């Protein structure tokens, strides 16, 4: 039994739904059995604030993993939360004997999801709640790996190259994961020791990976060079011609940093972040690829429709500006009882602009948004 605080898997806890796991005390004694209802949001908040625990092994139960469906609904999102929990321990222990094979296993899982559940992957990245600044460093690596998996697949890279890139995305910041969380929480100017730690983190990560037994040259080069810039000006070595994988990682890194709210600075909506990346990179081919992969309104983006409804994009459409969306609020501003699919290629439901998160009067439930019952 491996107990973790319930807050680490809080995304799986839903008001009005059964418990997806047993709730335990610090000794592992079962307090609430899996399947009991969480009747209200108040009950959900009480559980998250009580200092109780969940058995991580229960989340890895094969009986929970073997029932993916074509919609990629509840099971995908539960597994995404479980992967984040697993990485929160794994990436802080690069000295462990099984560190490298387990990172490779996680990279393989992300690559498989990029093929089977690409829209859901984008949804969890775009819709991530960045108010939990303390986990920024960890979440940033997971999101970078997810986007890297999508882009390397779009590029048609071999499975080996995809694994190298996604592995590099997961491990490029090994030595500063917790520092990034602290910096995201407080913002402000870097102190000299913090700047020094950031400047040396690519070299430190490479050293740690070599010590773990990694001999993948492309993976190591991507980590070493992911802050180098074409033409020079990057760090730590001011290389003028970083490798392809490193250039791709650097642009993904910048895009995700623009999405995140940190130190009192609000994050950008995904369409604005992608546009800023493309402009700031002088139209780099990999930035253009990212824009094309996301579309103008990637899954997870809140939008206003010509019908007056507020909706969230759930699937990319036939063109970049016509995603499939789920309406969640009507024209009067009232929450809909259930999400309603809309095709924004239709004039009646065309997108008229972005909606702000503050306008929502309903909590988005990804399992419901991707439930087959609400497919139009």
C-alpha positions as CSV (number, residue, x, y, z in Angstrom):
1,X,0.0,0.0,0.0
2,X,1.4,3.4,-1.0
3,X,-0.6,6.3,0.6
4,X,-0.7,9.7,-1.0
5,X,-2.6,12.8,0.3
6,X,-6.1,13.0,-1.3
7,X,-5.2,16.5,-2.6
8,X,-2.8,14.9,-5.2
9,X,-5.8,13.1,-6.9
10,X,-8.4,15.7,-6.1
11,X,-9.2,16.1,-9.7
12,X,-10.9,12.7,-9.7
13,X,-13.2,13.6,-6.8
14,X,-16.5,14.9,-8.2
15,X,-19.6,16.2,-6.4
16,X,-22.7,14.1,-7.1
17,X,-20.5,11.1,-8.2
18,X,-19.3,8.0,-6.5
19,X,-15.8,7.9,-4.9
20,X,-13.4,6.5,-7.5
21,X,-11.2,5.2,-4.7
22,X,-11.2,4.3,-1.0
23,X,-10.5,7.1,1.5
24,X,-8.0,6.1,4.3
25,X,-6.4,7.5,7.4
26,X,-2.6,8.0,7.9
27,X,-2.3,4.3,8.9
28,X,-4.2,3.1,5.8
29,X,-7.4,2.2,7.6
30,X,-10.4,2.5,5.3
31,X,-12.7,5.4,6.3
32,X,-14.9,5.5,3.2
33,X,-15.2,2.7,0.6
34,X,-14.8,3.2,-3.1
35,X,-18.3,3.7,-4.7
36,X,-19.8,5.7,-1.9
37,X,-21.5,8.9,-3.1
38,X,-20.0,12.4,-2.7
39,X,-23.4,14.1,-2.4
40,X,-22.3,17.8,-2.6
41,X,-19.5,20.2,-3.3
42,X,-19.3,20.9,0.5
43,X,-18.6,17.2,1.1
44,X,-16.0,17.2,-1.6
45,X,-14.2,20.2,-0.1
46,X,-14.4,18.6,3.4
47,X,-12.7,15.5,2.1
48,X,-9.9,17.5,0.5
49,X,-9.3,19.5,3.7
50,X,-9.4,16.6,6.2
51,X,-5.9,15.3,5.8
52,X,-7.0,11.9,4.5
53,X,-5.2,9.6,2.1
54,X,-5.6,7.4,-1.0
55,X,-3.9,4.2,-1.8
56,X,-1.8,4.8,-5.0
57,X,-1.8,1.1,-5.8
58,X,-5.6,1.2,-6.0
59,X,-5.3,3.8,-8.7
60,X,-3.1,1.5,-10.7
61,X,-5.5,-1.4,-10.4
62,X,-5.6,-3.1,-13.9
63,X,-9.4,-3.5,-13.6
64,X,-9.6,0.3,-13.8
65,X,-7.2,0.6,-16.7
66,X,-8.7,-1.9,-19.1
67,X,-11.9,-0.2,-20.1
68,X,-11.0,2.7,-22.4
69,X,-13.8,3.6,-24.8
70,X,-13.7,5.4,-28.1
71,X,-14.9,8.6,-26.4
72,X,-11.9,8.6,-24.1
73,X,-14.1,9.8,-21.2
74,X,-13.8,9.0,-17.5
75,X,-11.0,6.5,-17.7
76,X,-8.6,8.8,-19.6
77,X,-9.0,11.6,-17.1
78,X,-8.6,9.3,-14.1
79,X,-5.5,7.9,-15.6
80,X,-4.1,11.4,-16.4
81,X,-4.5,12.3,-12.7
82,X,-2.9,9.0,-11.7
83,X,0.1,9.7,-14.1
84,X,0.5,13.2,-12.5
85,X,0.6,11.6,-9.1
86,X,3.1,9.0,-10.2
87,X,5.4,11.6,-11.7
88,X,5.3,13.8,-8.6
89,X,7.2,11.0,-6.9
90,X,9.2,9.6,-9.7
91,X,10.8,12.9,-11.0
92,X,12.0,13.8,-7.6
93,X,14.0,10.6,-7.2
94,X,16.3,10.3,-10.2
95,X,18.7,8.3,-8.1
96,X,16.3,5.4,-7.7
97,X,17.4,2.2,-9.6
98,X,14.2,2.0,-11.7
99,X,14.0,5.8,-12.4
100,X,14.9,5.5,-16.1
101,X,12.7,2.6,-17.1
102,X,9.8,4.2,-15.3
103,X,10.3,7.5,-17.1
104,X,10.4,5.6,-20.4
105,X,7.2,3.9,-19.5
106,X,5.5,7.2,-18.7
107,X,6.8,8.6,-22.0
108,X,5.3,5.6,-23.9
109,X,1.9,6.2,-22.2
110,X,1.8,9.8,-23.3
111,X,2.8,8.9,-26.9
112,X,0.0,6.3,-26.9
113,X,-2.5,8.9,-25.7
114,X,-1.3,11.4,-28.3
115,X,-2.5,8.9,-30.9
116,X,-5.7,7.8,-29.3
117,X,-6.8,10.8,-27.2
118,X,-5.3,13.9,-28.8
119,X,-8.2,16.2,-28.0
120,X,-8.4,15.1,-24.4
121,X,-4.7,15.7,-24.0
122,X,-5.0,19.2,-25.2
123,X,-8.1,19.8,-23.0
124,X,-6.2,18.9,-19.8
125,X,-3.3,21.1,-20.7
126,X,-5.4,24.1,-21.7
127,X,-7.9,23.8,-18.9
128,X,-5.3,23.2,-16.1
129,X,-6.0,25.2,-12.9
130,X,-2.7,27.1,-12.5
131,X,-3.8,28.5,-9.1
132,X,-1.8,25.7,-7.4
133,X,1.5,27.3,-8.0
134,X,3.4,24.9,-5.8
135,X,3.1,22.1,-8.4
136,X,3.9,24.3,-11.4
137,X,7.3,22.7,-12.0
138,X,6.0,19.2,-12.1
139,X,2.9,20.0,-14.1
140,X,5.0,22.0,-16.6
141,X,7.0,18.9,-17.4
142,X,4.0,16.7,-17.9
143,X,2.3,19.3,-20.1
144,X,5.5,19.8,-22.1
145,X,5.7,16.0,-22.7
146,X,2.0,15.8,-23.8
147,X,2.4,18.6,-26.3
148,X,5.8,17.2,-27.5
149,X,4.1,13.8,-28.0
150,X,1.4,15.5,-30.2
151,X,3.9,17.5,-32.3
152,X,6.4,14.7,-32.9
153,X,3.5,12.5,-34.1
154,X,2.4,15.3,-36.4
155,X,6.0,15.5,-37.7
156,X,6.0,11.8,-38.5
157,X,9.1,11.1,-36.3
158,X,10.0,7.5,-35.8
159,X,8.8,5.9,-32.5
160,X,12.3,6.0,-31.2
161,X,12.6,9.8,-31.8
162,X,9.2,10.4,-30.3
163,X,10.3,8.5,-27.1
164,X,13.5,10.5,-27.0
165,X,11.7,13.8,-27.3
166,X,9.0,13.0,-24.8
167,X,11.5,11.6,-22.3
168,X,13.5,14.8,-22.6
169,X,10.4,16.9,-22.0
170,X,9.7,15.0,-18.8
171,X,13.3,15.3,-17.5
172,X,14.6,18.7,-18.8
173,X,14.1,20.5,-15.5
174,X,14.9,17.7,-13.0
175,X,17.0,19.9,-10.7
176,X,14.6,22.9,-10.5
177,X,11.2,21.3,-10.2
178,X,10.5,22.6,-6.7
179,X,12.3,25.9,-7.3
180,X,10.0,26.6,-10.2
181,X,7.0,26.0,-7.9
182,X,8.3,28.5,-5.4
183,X,9.0,31.1,-8.1
184,X,5.6,30.6,-9.6
185,X,4.0,31.2,-6.2
186,X,5.8,34.5,-5.4
187,X,7.0,35.9,-8.7
188,X,9.4,38.9,-8.5
189,X,13.0,39.3,-9.5
190,X,15.3,36.2,-9.3
191,X,17.9,36.2,-6.5
192,X,21.5,35.4,-7.6
193,X,21.5,31.8,-6.3
194,X,18.1,31.2,-8.1
195,X,19.5,32.6,-11.3
196,X,22.6,30.4,-11.0
197,X,20.4,27.3,-10.4
198,X,18.3,28.1,-13.5
199,X,21.4,28.7,-15.6
200,X,23.0,25.4,-14.8
201,X,19.9,23.2,-14.7
202,X,20.3,21.8,-18.3
203,X,23.8,20.6,-17.5
204,X,22.7,19.2,-14.1
205,X,19.8,17.3,-15.7
206,X,22.1,15.7,-18.2
207,X,24.5,14.7,-15.5
208,X,21.7,13.1,-13.4
209,X,20.4,11.3,-16.5
210,X,23.8,9.9,-17.3
211,X,24.2,8.7,-13.7
212,X,20.8,7.0,-14.1
213,X,22.3,5.1,-17.1
214,X,20.8,7.0,-20.1
215,X,22.9,6.7,-23.3
216,X,20.3,8.1,-25.7
217,X,22.2,10.8,-27.5
218,X,19.2,12.7,-28.9
219,X,17.4,12.7,-25.5
220,X,20.6,14.0,-23.8
221,X,21.2,16.7,-26.4
222,X,17.6,17.9,-26.2
223,X,17.9,18.3,-22.5
224,X,21.3,20.0,-22.7
225,X,20.2,22.4,-25.4
226,X,16.5,23.2,-24.7
227,X,17.4,26.8,-23.8
228,X,19.7,27.4,-26.7
229,X,18.5,29.6,-29.5
230,X,19.2,29.4,-33.3
231,X,21.8,32.0,-34.0
232,X,23.0,32.1,-30.4
233,X,21.9,34.0,-27.4
234,X,20.7,31.0,-25.3
235,X,22.2,29.2,-22.4
236,X,24.2,27.5,-20.9
237,X,26.6,27.3,-23.9
238,X,25.3,29.9,-26.3
239,X,25.1,27.4,-29.1
240,X,24.2,28.8,-32.5
241,X,22.7,25.6,-33.9
242,X,20.8,23.6,-31.3
243,X,19.4,20.2,-32.4
244,X,15.9,19.9,-33.7
245,X,14.5,18.2,-30.6
246,X,15.9,21.0,-28.4
247,X,14.4,23.7,-30.6
248,X,11.0,22.0,-30.5
249,X,11.2,21.7,-26.7
250,X,12.2,25.3,-26.3
251,X,9.1,26.5,-28.2
252,X,6.8,24.2,-26.3
253,X,8.4,25.5,-23.1
254,X,7.7,29.1,-24.0
255,X,4.1,28.4,-25.1
256,X,3.3,26.6,-21.8
257,X,4.9,29.4,-19.8
258,X,2.6,31.9,-21.5
259,X,-0.5,29.8,-20.6
260,X,0.4,29.7,-16.9
261,X,-0.5,32.3,-14.3
262,X,2.5,32.9,-12.1
263,X,3.5,35.3,-9.3
264,X,0.4,37.5,-9.8
265,X,0.7,37.6,-13.6
266,X,-2.3,36.2,-15.4
267,X,-1.8,33.5,-18.1
268,X,-2.8,34.1,-21.7
269,X,-5.7,32.3,-23.4
270,X,-4.3,29.5,-25.6
271,X,-5.0,31.3,-28.9
272,X,-3.2,34.4,-27.7
273,X,-0.3,32.4,-26.3
274,X,0.1,30.5,-29.6
275,X,0.0,33.7,-31.6
276,X,2.6,35.4,-29.3
277,X,4.9,32.3,-29.7
278,X,4.7,32.4,-33.5
279,X,5.3,36.2,-33.6
280,X,8.1,36.1,-31.0
281,X,9.9,33.2,-32.9
282,X,9.8,35.1,-36.2
283,X,7.6,32.4,-37.7
284,X,9.8,29.4,-36.7
285,X,8.6,26.3,-38.5
286,X,8.0,24.5,-35.2
287,X,5.9,27.4,-33.9
288,X,3.8,27.2,-37.0
289,X,3.4,23.5,-36.5
290,X,2.2,24.1,-32.9
291,X,-0.3,26.7,-34.1
292,X,-1.6,24.2,-36.8
293,X,-1.8,21.3,-34.3
294,X,-3.8,23.4,-31.8
295,X,-6.1,25.2,-34.2
296,X,-7.4,28.7,-33.4
297,X,-9.5,27.3,-30.6
298,X,-7.9,24.2,-29.1
299,X,-9.9,21.8,-26.8
300,X,-10.3,23.5,-23.4
301,X,-10.7,27.0,-24.8
302,X,-13.8,28.9,-23.6
303,X,-15.7,30.6,-26.4
304,X,-18.8,32.7,-27.1
305,X,-21.2,31.5,-29.8
306,X,-23.5,33.4,-32.2
307,X,-26.4,31.7,-30.4
308,X,-25.4,33.7,-27.2
309,X,-24.3,30.5,-25.5
310,X,-20.9,30.1,-23.7
311,X,-19.2,26.9,-24.7
312,X,-15.9,25.0,-24.3
313,X,-14.0,23.5,-27.3
314,X,-13.8,19.7,-27.0
315,X,-12.6,18.5,-30.4
316,X,-10.8,20.1,-33.2
317,X,-12.9,20.5,-36.3
318,X,-12.3,20.2,-40.1
319,X,-10.7,23.7,-40.1
320,X,-8.7,25.5,-37.4
321,X,-11.4,28.0,-36.6
322,X,-14.4,25.6,-36.4
323,X,-14.0,23.2,-33.5
324,X,-16.7,21.0,-32.0
325,X,-17.7,22.6,-28.7
326,X,-20.0,21.8,-25.8
327,X,-22.4,24.6,-24.7
328,X,-22.5,24.9,-21.0
329,X,-24.4,28.2,-20.5
330,X,-27.4,29.5,-22.3
331,X,-27.9,33.0,-23.8
332,X,-29.3,34.2,-20.4
333,X,-26.2,33.2,-18.6
334,X,-27.7,30.2,-16.9
335,X,-25.9,26.9,-16.6
336,X,-27.2,24.2,-18.8
337,X,-28.2,21.0,-17.0
338,X,-26.0,18.9,-19.3
339,X,-23.5,20.0,-22.0
340,X,-24.9,20.3,-25.5
341,X,-22.7,19.7,-28.5
342,X,-22.4,22.4,-31.1
343,X,-20.7,22.4,-34.5
344,X,-19.2,25.9,-34.9
345,X,-19.0,25.4,-38.7
346,X,-22.7,26.2,-38.5
347,X,-23.6,29.9,-38.7
348,X,-26.0,29.6,-35.8
349,X,-23.2,28.4,-33.5
350,X,-20.2,30.2,-35.0
351,X,-17.6,31.4,-32.6
352,X,-17.8,35.2,-32.0
353,X,-15.0,35.5,-29.5
354,X,-13.3,34.1,-26.4
355,X,-15.1,33.8,-23.1
356,X,-13.4,34.5,-19.7
357,X,-13.3,31.9,-17.0
358,X,-14.9,34.4,-14.7
359,X,-18.1,34.2,-16.8
360,X,-18.6,30.5,-16.1
361,X,-21.3,29.6,-13.6
362,X,-20.7,25.9,-13.9
363,X,-17.7,23.7,-13.1
364,X,-16.5,21.9,-16.2
365,X,-16.5,18.2,-15.8
366,X,-14.3,16.6,-18.5
367,X,-15.7,13.1,-18.0
368,X,-19.1,14.5,-18.9
369,X,-17.9,16.7,-21.7
370,X,-16.4,13.6,-23.5
371,X,-19.3,11.3,-22.6
372,X,-20.8,9.6,-25.7
373,X,-24.3,10.5,-24.4
374,X,-23.6,14.1,-25.2
375,X,-22.2,13.6,-28.7
376,X,-24.3,15.5,-31.2
